[in-house]
Amino acid sequence: MNEDLLFEIYSVVEEIPIGSVATYGQIAKLIGCEKNSRLVGRALKISSIYGDYPCHRVVNAEGRIAPSWDQQRYLLEREGITFKDLKHVDLKRHKWNI
């Protein structure tokens, strides 16, 4: 994966304010790769290699948290994020308005 593209993704993720979440698609659109939300997901999966980013603030288009990341819900709740159910963030209240 192109490192310049990775750092574009990470730069956007760093801008997500505490108390908000963004979707993979929002980030893809912001970096000019509108149809590549999966690319964003892959970049976030390896983000720890490149630094410490608030990847827990990124969810899918329905607000679902990552199924294999047990700490994500805890980190979001600590920042004041509310959930509609066990796995879905309340996007109406918390989606980042860019």
Steps between C-alpha positions, in 0.01 A plus 500: 500500500628845407642673809386845384144371482533342844610829651212682328260257667671535837495881471123495455454255788702731726249779428194308624404684819444329833129417528462442125544209263564486127422223255750323278315650203527855633874463534533345155308792350716755682820355356358485147444123493123507533443137407780357713365479854656153535838655433441724801418196711819324393705811578349530846571136571874562462504851648696402812805442280502870412390666823218549746176606332142513635383219269232406753304803371441334161194279441319361199217681317238354736697600809617146574824468692771256392388145588848381599602799713366457852640829634341726240167532678671574832718772342202664330282491811783661696481791254124540546384307194160333544383181334167396349575138592804292595679548169366820339596857580219756491611668177223760515658638817868435444586493127772750421359785294782601274 
